[in-house]
Structures are given as structure tokens and as C-alpha cells.
């Protein structure tokens, strides 16, 4: 049978088209395999959940550069310390009791070595969002840049204090394990020592092994560092991607039961006498009091910070009993799972006399009471949260060794 030229050409075009589609599909599959391969490689490189692998610098490694904001408003890089023959980089933070325990030692070391060619710079590696309130029980502040500024003013730091909490790029490059963790570099900015400051985190105990001092003295005298690397004890670095526990704790707190009990004048007097073994914070408030409602979240924050220690927060509502449900509704919205009372008496002046004879009656009114009834702090009007936290932690102690 004769086949027309048009039919032959049409068949050829059809065959060519199908063949090209098959080739394109094969090419696409190969391309997809390469994409999957590179995604897998990147996943391995940054951890199974996109998390970078943290490795501490090894001895002899070159100091990674950085570009970080300081509490003084300046940006700092490695070149800002080029005038020093030796550079000590300290990864530390505000909230960690171990880090706080070493503050005075570091301040003293800076004074001793500043005229001998040794520079010091501190870097806070923690992401503030990855720190739960429960982890702040030994501190009066968190680890954000604003709180760092307060800490520097309180302790009169004599060295730059830099913030790396947002990107944590510098911290990832150096690889601190805990706070504090120090890295000492020679004139060529090669790492000669990394690890602890000394062998005791207790500020009241004299260390036997002064590793930082030994390393600095060796370098200043052109001698080998006797111990180049040690383990370090302290609070773990709060990496941004490790915030599961913080989120879970917030969820648990949101689900905790909230209730309110009636209390009379004598019951209020018992609260103020504080015959318990806990530091007691009492806030007198009411739903109709604007300042009371505004500041109440601060009390919830304070309660969550210190409830794990010998501390309790108690709220007493001055609302009338016919507003009890409204007051309870407010407490539930505030997630106030602490002890809550409402004054059951009809006469507000009975409440005033039961709380404090010097109280003029204006709300809010707040008392901080030590076991046994000693008034450590009281104020008519809104509290200053930072001052309150400082009073609490100064009484409870900043270090484990201070626990009452």
C-alpha cells in the first residue's frame, strides 16, 4: 500500500514528540534526584531539623570574626581588640547563676591584666525567646540587650559586653558549651586555651585550679599553656531552635487551674504575719482599678520566675463579693494559677487595717514579706518590676550556695 509523504512526515513528528517527552521526563527525574541529594546534604550539615551542629573551636584555630552590638551602642568586631597581645573572649549571660558567680572574678581579672596587654570581651550567646521564665529563678532579669545594659550598670563591668542572641552566628562559630565558657587567643589570634575559668563555680570557695589565670600567665611569659582545654560547668547555651521546653511550659501554665477563695479580716492578718517558710508577695487589687489590671501580668511573670524556689505570690481582690465571678474571670484570663483570694467583708476599711495600718487605702497595694512577718518592701501604687525582682532574688540568693 502506498504511503503518502504527508503521512510519513506526520508519523515522524509524532514519534519525535513522544521521544522528546520521554527524554524530558528522564531529565526531570535526574534533576529531581540532584535536588533531593542537595537537600539531604544540607539537612545533614545543619542537623535533621535544620539545626546547625555546634562544635567548640579546637586549640590552634583562628579566632572567628564578628560584628556584634555592645551595651554601649557601638558595633564591635575582632579588629577592635587588635591592640591587645592576648584576647580573652568570654561567653556569658545575665540569668545564669554560675555566670553571675564569676562576674566579680572577671572584673578583678580585667583590672589585673589590662596594663599587661590582655584584652577581654564578653558575648551573650543566648536567644531570649528560648529561655523560659522558670529558668530565671536565680536572676532579676533576662538575657535581652536591654537587660544586659541594666546588668552592666549594676555590676560596673569594665569590659565590653556584646549581644549575639538574634542570629547567634558568632556563638555557633566559637561553639560555647555553657555559660561561662572562655576562649583565650594569642597575638596571632590562634586559640591557646578554652574551657572553664577555674574549678569551682561557688563564689565562696577558693579554687584549686585557676585555669584562666594559668593560661594568661603562661602566654605573657612566652611559655606553653599547661592545660589547653577543659570542660566547663554552667547553664547550657539557649539556642533559638531549642525552645520546645519553653513552649511546653507556657502551654502547661495556660492549662493550670485558676480559682479564688474567700478570706476575712483575720485571714488577711494571717497572710501578712507570714508564718510560712516562704518569701511571700501579696498584691491587693480590684477589677475596677486601672493600674491594678495594667500591672497584674507583671505579677504573673514574677510568680513564674520564682515559684520553683521558696517563694509564693498571693493576690487579694478588693472587689465586692457580688463581683466575684468577674474577678475570677479576670484571673483566668491572666492565667493566675497562684493563690487568689477575695475579701469577704463588707467594710473596705477592715481590709485596710488588716493589711497595714500605714496603708492609706489606694489601690494597688503590694507587700513583700519574709517568713516571720518582716516587711521587706511595700508600695501604694504600681510596682517597678525590676526593683521587685531584685528585692526577691537578693533575699532568695543568686547562687545555689545561697539557697535558704
HELIX and SHEET records of a PDB file:
HELIX    1   1 UNK A    5  UNK A   45  1                                  41    
HELIX    2   2 UNK A   78  UNK A   81  5                                   4    
HELIX    3   3 UNK A   97  UNK A  101  1                                   5    
HELIX    4   4 UNK A  103  UNK A  113  1                                  11    
HELIX    5   5 UNK A  114  UNK A  116  5                                   3    
HELIX    6   6 UNK A  128  UNK A  130  5                                   3    
HELIX    7   7 UNK A  133  UNK A  136  5                                   4    
HELIX    8   8 UNK A  145  UNK A  155  1                                  11    
HELIX    9   9 UNK A  169  UNK A  174  1                                   6    
HELIX   10  10 UNK A  211  UNK A  220  1                                  10    
HELIX   11  11 UNK A  244  UNK A  255  1                                  12    
HELIX   12  12 UNK A  265  UNK A  273  1                                   9    
HELIX   13  13 UNK A  290  UNK A  306  1                                  17    
HELIX   14  14 UNK A  321  UNK A  323  5                                   3    
HELIX   15  15 UNK A  324  UNK A  333  1                                  10    
HELIX   16  16 UNK A  348  UNK A  355  1                                   8    
HELIX   17  17 UNK A  385  UNK A  396  1                                  12    
HELIX   18  18 UNK A  400  UNK A  402  5                                   3    
SHEET    1   A 7 UNK A  75  UNK A  76  0                                        
SHEET    2   A 7 UNK A  68  UNK A  70 -1                                        
SHEET    3   A 7 UNK A 160  UNK A 163 -1                                        
SHEET    4   A 7 UNK A 118  UNK A 124  1                                        
SHEET    5   A 7 UNK A  86  UNK A  91  1                                        
SHEET    6   A 7 UNK A 181  UNK A 185 -1                                        
SHEET    7   A 7 UNK A 191  UNK A 195 -1                                        
SHEET    1   B 2 UNK A 178  UNK A 179  0                                        
SHEET    2   B 2 UNK A 235  UNK A 236 -1                                        
SHEET    1   C 6 UNK A 261  UNK A 263  0                                        
SHEET    2   C 6 UNK A 339  UNK A 343  1                                        
SHEET    3   C 6 UNK A 311  UNK A 317  1                                        
SHEET    4   C 6 UNK A 279  UNK A 285  1                                        
SHEET    5   C 6 UNK A 365  UNK A 369 -1                                        
SHEET    6   C 6 UNK A 375  UNK A 380 -1                                        
END                                                                             
